Amino acid sequence: MLFYDPTTGEGEFYTTDGSGNIAFLKKHTDWRKTWKLIVPGNFGGNDYTDLLFYDTTATSLTAPIVVTVPPANAPTIPQGFHSPFSFTPSGAPVIQWNGYTYWAYSYTDNRMAMAIVAYDAKGQIVKQWEKPGARYLTSITVDAEGKTITLTGQANLTTVLSWDELKL
């Protein structure tokens, strides 16, 4: 459980044993005082519950999130790239952050790299760049502490993006 006091910028984590007993885990005293929404979820694709902190005054997410987009909701795929649904048919993992959606495409020439393509809310491409190291995306994880995003592809090869690379 999380208890957050926005007037002091303090947060405390507790655990429960399922029988009504709770135990203190950790206290943080240097948090923002502007978070209005705290959303629990599984954004990292692991066995832990993650928390998304949203600052409504800044109108930006404090951390990128990973969502799964079904084929019917995908933007037009730029020429030269494979459909991400070839490798994740029910839905492709994408990154959402600060009003943009980032797709990781593999190249049709099979190079060992992914093309990161940022789309605005209208589905228009606003930036595109290449990240070497992996191809054929299967999953995305966000490391909020390290401020990185790991793209995992074929043979569990990875490529890592820093949050700074996503700033537009």
N, C-alpha and C positions, 0 to 999 in steps of 0.2 A: 504494500500500500504506500501511496505517496501523500504526504501532507505538505502543502505549499502555502506560504504566507507572502502574498505579493507586496504587502506594506513593508516588510523587512528584507525581502529577497532571500528568504530561507526556505529550505525544503528538507523534509525528513522522510526516510524510507523505513518501513516496518514490514515484518513478515508475520504470517499467521500459520498456526498448525492445523487449522480446519476444525478445531474444537472450541474456538472462541478466545484462545490465548494469542496475544500478539507480542512480538519482540522487536525492539529497536535495532536497526541495521546501521544506518549512517545518516549524518547531518551535513548539509551543504549550506554555507552562509554567504556565498558570493553570486547568487543567481540574479537574473534580471528581475525588475519589479514590474515589468510591462506585459508579462505573459497573461493572456486572457483565456486561452483554451489549451487544455492538455489532453491529448488524445492517445489512449492506449491502443496498441496493435502489434502485429508482427511484421515490421517493416524490413527486418534484416534476414528473414527466411531461416531463422534458427529456432531453438527451443525456448527462447526467452521472450517475455513481453517487452516491447519497446515503447517509448513515450515520444510523442511529437509535441513540441512546445510552439505555440503560435502567438506571435506578437501582433495584435490587431492595429496598434498604432503605427508600426513599421510596414504593415501589409506585406510581410514576407515570412516565409517559413524559416525557422531557425536551423533546420536541417533538411537536406533533400530527402524525399521519400521514394520508395519503389512501389509501383502499382503494376498490375497485370492488365493489359489492354487486349480485348478480344479482336479477332481479325476484322469484324464489321466496323470497329471504331478507329482503325488505323489510318494515318494520313497516306497520301500517295507516296509510294516508295521512289526515291530518286533513281534515275538510270545508273546502272553499274553496280547495284547492290542486290543481294539476295533478300527475299522476304524473310523476316524474322520468324514467321510462322512455320517455316520448313523445319525448324528445330524445336519449337515450342508451339505445337498446333492449336492448343486451346486458348492461348493468349501469350503475348510477349511481355517480358518485364521491361519497364521503362522508368526513367527517373523524372520526377516532377519537383521543380524548385523555382520559387520566385516568379511564378506565372509562365514558365516555359516547360516544355516536355522534351526530354532528350531520349532519342532512340539510338541504339547501337546496332548498326548494320554490318554485315560481312560483305566483302567485295566479290563480284562474280568471277574475278580472275584468281580467286582463292589465296590471295596474299595473306600472310600471317599478321593481320591487323583488323581493327574495326573502325568504321567511320562513325563518329559521333555527330548526330544531326539534331540541332536544337530547333524546335518549332514554337511559334507564339500561339496564343489562344485561338487565333483564326486559322491555324494549320499552315501558316507560311513559314518557310525555312528562314531562320535569322542568322545561323552560323553552322559551319560544318568543318570538321577537322579529323585527322587520322590519329589513332592510337595503336601502335604496334604491340605485339606480344600474344595475342589470342584472336580467335575467329569463331564464328558460329555460336553466338551468345546463348547460354542456357540459364544463367542466373545473375542477379545483381545484389550486392550487399553494401550497406552504408555503415561506415565506422564514424560515429559522431565524435568520439574522442580524438581520433587521428585526423578527422575532417577529410576522409578519403572515401572513394567509391570503388569497389572491386567488381570488375566484369569478368565472369567466368565463362569459358567457352569449351570448345572441343578438347578432349583429353584433360580436362580440368586445368588447362592453361589459363592464366589470368593477365589482365592489364589493369592498372590502377589510375584513377583520375583523382586529382585533388579538387576540393570544392572551388578553389580559385580558378581552375580551368573552366568551370561552369558559369562563372560570372560574366554576364553580358552587359 
